Amino acid sequence: MAVPLFDTVTPLRPLRAAIEARIAEVMARGVFILGPEVAAFEHEFAAYLGVRHVVGVGNGTDAITIALRALGIRPGDEVVVPSLTFYATAEAAATAGATPVFCDVDPATRNITPDTVRAVLTSRTKAIVAVDLFGCPAPVPELRELGLPVLEDAAQAAGASLGGRRAGALGDAATFSFYPSKNLGALGDGGAIATDDDDVAELARTLRFHGSRDKSTFVEIGYNSRLDEIQAAVLRLFLVELDGWAAGRRAAACGYAEQGLGTYCGLPAVPADAEPAWHLYVVTHPEADAVLAGLAERGVRARGYYRTPVHRQPAMASFAARATELPATDELARTNIALPMSPVLSSDQVREVVAAAAAATGQR
């Protein structure tokens, strides 16, 4: 049985007629930028998250850049970021004019912690970016006790929660990507900033439209980064499905554990008060590349993520020159294996993946 890493088609199949109808409505209306669909999605997503404001932008990378500037980050300020993340997390901080400072992660949860952040704080640190890696919320409430603004990068965690609060409502602000493979994905690029802070939201809205509030007076050097009407229209449909999709992801993760996957690979740890949404289900094995080859032989699509951590990427050399050793990051980068995960991963597919993992690790 071939098992894909992602399945972005099956969950949308029952929605196709509704998607086409929504797109037709937008085309008939003739308003394609910052119109009623964007406004409605921002309102509905804010209500879902339990925050006062959502600001739709062009993509998740711009969301981080704009959110950091809206939080007051200025050129030369230091921003603590994990290195075990997608490159865009640090890239966006640098684009905002900040100096990314890389910290290590907890080897069990793969997220940053107050201790790993504390180890790299200086008098120039002005913010922390906490990534909800692979869909498991970072300990944002504890990080906020360090006394610095915390931006929650929730790009992989739509539908997750921590302590009863939604991922995206945990920090001073949060960012989302709506890239099609995300938990809440669009039919193209899109992103959003969520916050309870009126001033942060207002500045984010200004920055997304060239630094203007009224299209004629420009008070900031901003960006052309706006969520478009067609993407907002389909996201409104998908938002209604998000909790069900997240439940499907959690069921797949439970199935992996119940079928004995932990016998063959190291499973991710979940904090007691967290309810992950598992954008990716990432296990570990000391011979990860050999296991990946064995999985491929059985038709199981899997891959290693972030094999070269961000602080070791060529473009980050000037920022990483003073980086401390990040042993957990380096080890997780070497040993991780992302297994198939989707809202519709069946029990048969789960069993096939576990059987393939057993064979690939030489234990069956």
VORO-165720 format. One record per residue (C-alpha): x, y, z; residue in three letters. Coordinates in steps of 0.5 Angstrom, whole numbers, plus 2048, in hexadecimal, padded with zeros to 3 digits. Layout:
// VORO-165720
<u: X&v: Y&w: Z&res: ALA>
...
***
This chain:
// VORO-165720
<u: 800&v: 800&w: 800&res: MET>
<u: 803&v: 807&w: 7FE&res: ALA>
<u: 802&v: 80C&w: 803&res: VAL>
<u: 803&v: 813&w: 802&res: PRO>
<u: 806&v: 818&w: 807&res: LEU>
<u: 801&v: 81D&w: 806&res: PHE>
<u: 7FA&v: 81C&w: 803&res: ASP>
<u: 7F7&v: 823&w: 801&res: THR>
<u: 7F2&v: 821&w: 7FC&res: VAL>
<u: 7EE&v: 81C&w: 800&res: THR>
<u: 7EB&v: 821&w: 805&res: PRO>
<u: 7E9&v: 826&w: 800&res: LEU>
<u: 7E5&v: 821&w: 7FB&res: ARG>
<u: 7DF&v: 822&w: 7FF&res: PRO>
<u: 7E0&v: 829&w: 7FF&res: LEU>
<u: 7E1&v: 82A&w: 7F8&res: ARG>
<u: 7DA&v: 82D&w: 7F6&res: ALA>
<u: 7DA&v: 832&w: 7FB&res: ALA>
<u: 7E1&v: 834&w: 7FA&res: ILE>
<u: 7DF&v: 835&w: 7F3&res: GLU>
<u: 7D9&v: 839&w: 7F5&res: ALA>
<u: 7DD&v: 83E&w: 7F9&res: ARG>
<u: 7E2&v: 83F&w: 7F4&res: ILE>
<u: 7DC&v: 841&w: 7EF&res: ALA>
<u: 7D9&v: 845&w: 7F4&res: GLU>
<u: 7E0&v: 849&w: 7F5&res: VAL>
<u: 7E0&v: 84A&w: 7ED&res: MET>
<u: 7D9&v: 84C&w: 7ED&res: ALA>
<u: 7DA&v: 851&w: 7F2&res: ARG>
<u: 7E1&v: 854&w: 7EE&res: GLY>
<u: 7E4&v: 856&w: 7F5&res: VAL>
<u: 7EB&v: 852&w: 7F6&res: PHE>
<u: 7EF&v: 856&w: 7FB&res: ILE>
<u: 7ED&v: 857&w: 802&res: LEU>
<u: 7E6&v: 856&w: 801&res: GLY>
<u: 7E0&v: 853&w: 805&res: PRO>
<u: 7E3&v: 84C&w: 804&res: GLU>
<u: 7E9&v: 84E&w: 808&res: VAL>
<u: 7E6&v: 852&w: 80D&res: ALA>
<u: 7E1&v: 84D&w: 80E&res: ALA>
<u: 7E7&v: 847&w: 80F&res: PHE>
<u: 7EB&v: 84C&w: 814&res: GLU>
<u: 7E4&v: 84D&w: 818&res: HIS>
<u: 7E3&v: 845&w: 818&res: GLU>
<u: 7EA&v: 843&w: 819&res: PHE>
<u: 7EB&v: 848&w: 81F&res: ALA>
<u: 7E5&v: 845&w: 822&res: ALA>
<u: 7E7&v: 83E&w: 821&res: TYR>
<u: 7EE&v: 840&w: 824&res: LEU>
<u: 7EB&v: 844&w: 82A&res: GLY>
<u: 7EF&v: 84A&w: 828&res: VAL>
<u: 7ED&v: 851&w: 827&res: ARG>
<u: 7F0&v: 852&w: 820&res: HIS>
<u: 7F2&v: 84E&w: 81A&res: VAL>
<u: 7F6&v: 852&w: 814&res: VAL>
<u: 7F6&v: 84E&w: 80E&res: GLY>
<u: 7FD&v: 84E&w: 80A&res: VAL>
<u: 800&v: 84B&w: 804&res: GLY>
<u: 804&v: 845&w: 807&res: ASN>
<u: 806&v: 843&w: 80D&res: GLY>
<u: 80D&v: 846&w: 80C&res: THR>
<u: 80B&v: 84D&w: 80C&res: ASP>
<u: 806&v: 84B&w: 812&res: ALA>
<u: 80C&v: 84B&w: 816&res: ILE>
<u: 810&v: 851&w: 813&res: THR>
<u: 80A&v: 855&w: 814&res: ILE>
<u: 808&v: 852&w: 81B&res: ALA>
<u: 80F&v: 854&w: 81D&res: LEU>
<u: 80F&v: 85B&w: 81B&res: ARG>
<u: 808&v: 85C&w: 81E&res: ALA>
<u: 80B&v: 859&w: 824&res: LEU>
<u: 810&v: 85F&w: 824&res: GLY>
<u: 816&v: 85B&w: 822&res: ILE>
<u: 81B&v: 860&w: 81E&res: ARG>
<u: 822&v: 85F&w: 81A&res: PRO>
<u: 827&v: 85C&w: 81F&res: GLY>
<u: 822&v: 859&w: 824&res: ASP>
<u: 824&v: 852&w: 826&res: GLU>
<u: 81E&v: 84D&w: 825&res: VAL>
<u: 81F&v: 846&w: 828&res: VAL>
<u: 81D&v: 840&w: 823&res: VAL>
<u: 81D&v: 839&w: 823&res: PRO>
<u: 822&v: 836&w: 81E&res: SER>
<u: 81E&v: 830&w: 81D&res: LEU>
<u: 819&v: 833&w: 819&res: THR>
<u: 817&v: 835&w: 811&res: PHE>
<u: 81C&v: 83A&w: 80F&res: TYR>
<u: 817&v: 83F&w: 80E&res: ALA>
<u: 816&v: 840&w: 816&res: THR>
<u: 81D&v: 843&w: 816&res: ALA>
<u: 81D&v: 846&w: 80F&res: GLU>
<u: 817&v: 84A&w: 811&res: ALA>
<u: 81A&v: 84D&w: 817&res: ALA>
<u: 820&v: 84F&w: 813&res: ALA>
<u: 81B&v: 852&w: 80E&res: THR>
<u: 818&v: 856&w: 814&res: ALA>
<u: 81F&v: 859&w: 815&res: GLY>
<u: 821&v: 855&w: 81B&res: ALA>
<u: 827&v: 850&w: 81D&res: THR>
<u: 824&v: 849&w: 81E&res: PRO>
<u: 827&v: 846&w: 824&res: VAL>
<u: 827&v: 83E&w: 824&res: PHE>
<u: 825&v: 83A&w: 82A&res: CYS>
<u: 824&v: 833&w: 82B&res: ASP>
<u: 81E&v: 82E&w: 82C&res: VAL>
<u: 81C&v: 829&w: 831&res: ASP>
<u: 81D&v: 822&w: 82E&res: PRO>
<u: 817&v: 81F&w: 830&res: ALA>
<u: 812&v: 825&w: 82D&res: THR>
<u: 816&v: 828&w: 828&res: ARG>
<u: 814&v: 82F&w: 82A&res: ASN>
<u: 818&v: 834&w: 82E&res: ILE>
<u: 817&v: 835&w: 835&res: THR>
<u: 819&v: 83B&w: 83A&res: PRO>
<u: 81F&v: 837&w: 83C&res: ASP>
<u: 822&v: 837&w: 835&res: THR>
<u: 820&v: 83E&w: 833&res: VAL>
<u: 823&v: 841&w: 83A&res: ARG>
<u: 829&v: 83E&w: 838&res: ALA>
<u: 82A&v: 843&w: 832&res: VAL>
<u: 827&v: 849&w: 835&res: LEU>
<u: 82A&v: 850&w: 835&res: THR>
<u: 829&v: 857&w: 836&res: SER>
<u: 827&v: 858&w: 82F&res: ARG>
<u: 822&v: 852&w: 82F&res: THR>
<u: 81B&v: 855&w: 82D&res: LYS>
<u: 817&v: 84F&w: 82B&res: ALA>
<u: 816&v: 848&w: 82B&res: ILE>
<u: 813&v: 844&w: 825&res: VAL>
<u: 810&v: 83D&w: 828&res: ALA>
<u: 80F&v: 838&w: 822&res: VAL>
<u: 809&v: 833&w: 823&res: ASP>
<u: 80D&v: 82E&w: 820&res: LEU>
<u: 80A&v: 829&w: 81C&res: PHE>
<u: 803&v: 82B&w: 81F&res: GLY>
<u: 805&v: 82A&w: 826&res: CYS>
<u: 804&v: 831&w: 82A&res: PRO>
<u: 80B&v: 834&w: 82D&res: ALA>
<u: 80A&v: 836&w: 835&res: PRO>
<u: 808&v: 83D&w: 833&res: VAL>
<u: 805&v: 83F&w: 83A&res: PRO>
<u: 80C&v: 83D&w: 83D&res: GLU>
<u: 810&v: 840&w: 838&res: LEU>
<u: 80C&v: 847&w: 839&res: ARG>
<u: 80E&v: 847&w: 840&res: GLU>
<u: 815&v: 848&w: 83E&res: LEU>
<u: 812&v: 84F&w: 83D&res: GLY>
<u: 813&v: 850&w: 835&res: LEU>
<u: 80E&v: 850&w: 830&res: PRO>
<u: 80D&v: 849&w: 82D&res: VAL>
<u: 80B&v: 848&w: 826&res: LEU>
<u: 808&v: 841&w: 825&res: GLU>
<u: 809&v: 83E&w: 81E&res: ASP>
<u: 803&v: 83A&w: 81E&res: ALA>
<u: 804&v: 839&w: 816&res: ALA>
<u: 804&v: 831&w: 818&res: GLN>
<u: 7FF&v: 831&w: 81D&res: ALA>
<u: 7F8&v: 833&w: 81B&res: ALA>
<u: 7F3&v: 82F&w: 81F&res: GLY>
<u: 7F8&v: 82E&w: 825&res: ALA>
<u: 7F7&v: 830&w: 82C&res: SER>
<u: 7FB&v: 831&w: 832&res: LEU>
<u: 7F7&v: 832&w: 839&res: GLY>
<u: 7F1&v: 833&w: 836&res: GLY>
<u: 7F3&v: 838&w: 832&res: ARG>
<u: 7F4&v: 838&w: 82A&res: ARG>
<u: 7FA&v: 838&w: 827&res: ALA>
<u: 7FB&v: 83F&w: 824&res: GLY>
<u: 7F8&v: 842&w: 82A&res: ALA>
<u: 7FE&v: 841&w: 82F&res: LEU>
<u: 803&v: 846&w: 82E&res: GLY>
<u: 803&v: 84E&w: 82D&res: ASP>
<u: 801&v: 84C&w: 826&res: ALA>
<u: 801&v: 846&w: 821&res: ALA>
<u: 802&v: 845&w: 81A&res: THR>
<u: 7FF&v: 840&w: 815&res: PHE>
<u: 801&v: 83D&w: 80E&res: SER>
<u: 7FC&v: 83A&w: 80A&res: PHE>
<u: 800&v: 837&w: 805&res: TYR>
<u: 7FC&v: 831&w: 802&res: PRO>
<u: 7FF&v: 82C&w: 806&res: SER>
<u: 7FE&v: 82F&w: 80D&res: LYS>
<u: 7F9&v: 82D&w: 812&res: ASN>
<u: 7F4&v: 833&w: 80F&res: LEU>
<u: 7F7&v: 833&w: 808&res: GLY>
<u: 7F5&v: 838&w: 802&res: ALA>
<u: 7F5&v: 837&w: 7FB&res: LEU>
<u: 7FB&v: 83B&w: 7FB&res: GLY>
<u: 7FF&v: 83F&w: 7FF&res: ASP>
<u: 7FC&v: 843&w: 805&res: GLY>
<u: 7FE&v: 845&w: 80C&res: GLY>
<u: 7FB&v: 848&w: 812&res: ALA>
<u: 7FD&v: 84C&w: 819&res: ILE>
<u: 7F9&v: 84B&w: 81F&res: ALA>
<u: 7F9&v: 84F&w: 825&res: THR>
<u: 7F5&v: 852&w: 82B&res: ASP>
<u: 7F9&v: 859&w: 82A&res: ASP>
<u: 7F5&v: 85E&w: 827&res: ASP>
<u: 7FC&v: 862&w: 825&res: ASP>
<u: 7FF&v: 85C&w: 822&res: VAL>
<u: 7F9&v: 85A&w: 81E&res: ALA>
<u: 7F9&v: 862&w: 81B&res: GLU>
<u: 800&v: 862&w: 81A&res: LEU>
<u: 800&v: 85B&w: 816&res: ALA>
<u: 7FA&v: 85D&w: 812&res: ARG>
<u: 7FE&v: 864&w: 810&res: THR>
<u: 804&v: 860&w: 80F&res: LEU>
<u: 801&v: 85B&w: 80A&res: ARG>
<u: 7FE&v: 860&w: 805&res: PHE>
<u: 805&v: 864&w: 804&res: HIS>
<u: 805&v: 868&w: 80B&res: GLY>
<u: 7FE&v: 86B&w: 809&res: SER>
<u: 7F8&v: 86C&w: 80D&res: ARG>
<u: 7F4&v: 86F&w: 808&res: ASP>
<u: 7F7&v: 86D&w: 801&res: LYS>
<u: 7FA&v: 875&w: 800&res: SER>
<u: 7FE&v: 876&w: 806&res: THR>
<u: 804&v: 872&w: 808&res: PHE>
<u: 806&v: 872&w: 80F&res: VAL>
<u: 80B&v: 86C&w: 80F&res: GLU>
<u: 80F&v: 868&w: 80A&res: ILE>
<u: 80B&v: 862&w: 809&res: GLY>
<u: 809&v: 85C&w: 805&res: TYR>
<u: 805&v: 85A&w: 7FF&res: ASN>
<u: 802&v: 854&w: 803&res: SER>
<u: 7FB&v: 853&w: 803&res: ARG>
<u: 7F6&v: 84C&w: 804&res: LEU>
<u: 7F2&v: 84C&w: 7FD&res: ASP>
<u: 7EB&v: 84C&w: 7FD&res: GLU>
<u: 7EB&v: 845&w: 7FA&res: ILE>
<u: 7EF&v: 842&w: 7FF&res: GLN>
<u: 7EB&v: 845&w: 804&res: ALA>
<u: 7E5&v: 842&w: 801&res: ALA>
<u: 7E7&v: 83B&w: 801&res: VAL>
<u: 7EB&v: 83C&w: 808&res: LEU>
<u: 7E4&v: 83D&w: 80B&res: ARG>
<u: 7E1&v: 837&w: 809&res: LEU>
<u: 7E7&v: 833&w: 80B&res: PHE>
<u: 7E7&v: 836&w: 812&res: LEU>
<u: 7E1&v: 833&w: 813&res: VAL>
<u: 7E4&v: 82C&w: 812&res: GLU>
<u: 7EA&v: 82E&w: 816&res: LEU>
<u: 7E9&v: 82A&w: 81D&res: ASP>
<u: 7E6&v: 824&w: 819&res: GLY>
<u: 7ED&v: 824&w: 815&res: TRP>
<u: 7F1&v: 825&w: 81B&res: ALA>
<u: 7ED&v: 81F&w: 81F&res: ALA>
<u: 7EF&v: 81B&w: 819&res: GLY>
<u: 7F6&v: 81C&w: 81A&res: ARG>
<u: 7F6&v: 81B&w: 821&res: ARG>
<u: 7F3&v: 814&w: 820&res: ALA>
<u: 7F8&v: 812&w: 81B&res: ALA>
<u: 7FD&v: 814&w: 820&res: ALA>
<u: 7FA&v: 810&w: 825&res: CYS>
<u: 7F9&v: 80A&w: 820&res: GLY>
<u: 801&v: 80A&w: 81F&res: TYR>
<u: 802&v: 80A&w: 827&res: ALA>
<u: 7FD&v: 804&w: 827&res: GLU>
<u: 800&v: 800&w: 822&res: GLN>
<u: 806&v: 800&w: 825&res: GLY>
<u: 80A&v: 805&w: 821&res: LEU>
<u: 80E&v: 807&w: 827&res: GLY>
<u: 811&v: 800&w: 827&res: THR>
<u: 815&v: 802&w: 821&res: TYR>
<u: 816&v: 80A&w: 821&res: CYS>
<u: 816&v: 80F&w: 827&res: GLY>
<u: 80F&v: 813&w: 827&res: LEU>
<u: 80E&v: 81A&w: 828&res: PRO>
<u: 80D&v: 81C&w: 830&res: ALA>
<u: 806&v: 820&w: 831&res: VAL>
<u: 806&v: 825&w: 837&res: PRO>
<u: 800&v: 823&w: 83C&res: ALA>
<u: 7FC&v: 829&w: 83A&res: ASP>
<u: 7FD&v: 829&w: 832&res: ALA>
<u: 7F9&v: 826&w: 82D&res: GLU>
<u: 7FD&v: 826&w: 827&res: PRO>
<u: 7FA&v: 827&w: 820&res: ALA>
<u: 800&v: 823&w: 81C&res: TRP>
<u: 801&v: 826&w: 816&res: HIS>
<u: 807&v: 821&w: 816&res: LEU>
<u: 808&v: 81B&w: 81A&res: TYR>
<u: 810&v: 81B&w: 81B&res: VAL>
<u: 813&v: 815&w: 81E&res: VAL>
<u: 81A&v: 814&w: 81F&res: THR>
<u: 81F&v: 80E&w: 81E&res: HIS>
<u: 827&v: 80E&w: 81E&res: PRO>
<u: 827&v: 80B&w: 817&res: GLU>
<u: 822&v: 810&w: 814&res: ALA>
<u: 825&v: 810&w: 80D&res: ASP>
<u: 825&v: 808&w: 80D&res: ALA>
<u: 81E&v: 808&w: 810&res: VAL>
<u: 81B&v: 80D&w: 80B&res: LEU>
<u: 81E&v: 809&w: 805&res: ALA>
<u: 81B&v: 802&w: 808&res: GLY>
<u: 814&v: 806&w: 809&res: LEU>
<u: 815&v: 808&w: 801&res: ALA>
<u: 816&v: 801&w: 7FF&res: GLU>
<u: 80F&v: 800&w: 802&res: ARG>
<u: 80C&v: 805&w: 7FF&res: GLY>
<u: 80B&v: 80A&w: 805&res: VAL>
<u: 80D&v: 811&w: 803&res: ARG>
<u: 811&v: 814&w: 809&res: ALA>
<u: 816&v: 819&w: 80A&res: ARG>
<u: 81B&v: 81D&w: 80E&res: GLY>
<u: 81A&v: 824&w: 810&res: TYR>
<u: 81F&v: 829&w: 811&res: TYR>
<u: 825&v: 825&w: 810&res: ARG>
<u: 829&v: 82B&w: 810&res: THR>
<u: 826&v: 82F&w: 816&res: PRO>
<u: 825&v: 837&w: 815&res: VAL>
<u: 82C&v: 839&w: 818&res: HIS>
<u: 830&v: 835&w: 814&res: ARG>
<u: 82D&v: 838&w: 80D&res: GLN>
<u: 831&v: 83C&w: 809&res: PRO>
<u: 82D&v: 842&w: 809&res: ALA>
<u: 82D&v: 842&w: 811&res: MET>
<u: 835&v: 842&w: 812&res: ALA>
<u: 835&v: 849&w: 814&res: SER>
<u: 830&v: 848&w: 819&res: PHE>
<u: 832&v: 841&w: 81C&res: ALA>
<u: 83A&v: 843&w: 81C&res: ALA>
<u: 838&v: 844&w: 824&res: ARG>
<u: 833&v: 83E&w: 825&res: ALA>
<u: 834&v: 83A&w: 82B&res: THR>
<u: 834&v: 832&w: 829&res: GLU>
<u: 82D&v: 82F&w: 828&res: LEU>
<u: 82E&v: 828&w: 829&res: PRO>
<u: 827&v: 826&w: 82A&res: ALA>
<u: 826&v: 82A&w: 823&res: THR>
<u: 82B&v: 826&w: 820&res: ASP>
<u: 829&v: 81F&w: 822&res: GLU>
<u: 822&v: 820&w: 820&res: LEU>
<u: 824&v: 823&w: 819&res: ALA>
<u: 828&v: 81D&w: 818&res: ARG>
<u: 823&v: 818&w: 81B&res: THR>
<u: 81C&v: 81A&w: 819&res: ASN>
<u: 817&v: 816&w: 815&res: ILE>
<u: 811&v: 81A&w: 813&res: ALA>
<u: 80B&v: 814&w: 811&res: LEU>
<u: 805&v: 815&w: 80E&res: PRO>
<u: 800&v: 819&w: 811&res: MET>
<u: 7F9&v: 81C&w: 80F&res: SER>
<u: 7F2&v: 81D&w: 811&res: PRO>
<u: 7F0&v: 817&w: 80D&res: VAL>
<u: 7F6&v: 812&w: 80F&res: LEU>
<u: 7F2&v: 80B&w: 80F&res: SER>
<u: 7F3&v: 806&w: 814&res: SER>
<u: 7F6&v: 801&w: 80F&res: ASP>
<u: 7FB&v: 807&w: 80D&res: GLN>
<u: 7FD&v: 807&w: 814&res: VAL>
<u: 7FE&v: 800&w: 814&res: ARG>
<u: 802&v: 800&w: 80E&res: GLU>
<u: 807&v: 805&w: 810&res: VAL>
<u: 808&v: 802&w: 817&res: VAL>
<u: 809&v: 7FB&w: 813&res: ALA>
<u: 80E&v: 7FF&w: 80E&res: ALA>
<u: 812&v: 802&w: 814&res: ALA>
<u: 812&v: 7FB&w: 818&res: ALA>
<u: 815&v: 7F9&w: 811&res: ALA>
<u: 81A&v: 7FF&w: 810&res: ALA>
<u: 81D&v: 7FE&w: 817&res: THR>
<u: 81E&v: 7F7&w: 816&res: GLY>
<u: 819&v: 7F5&w: 81C&res: GLN>
<u: 814&v: 7F1&w: 818&res: ARG>
***
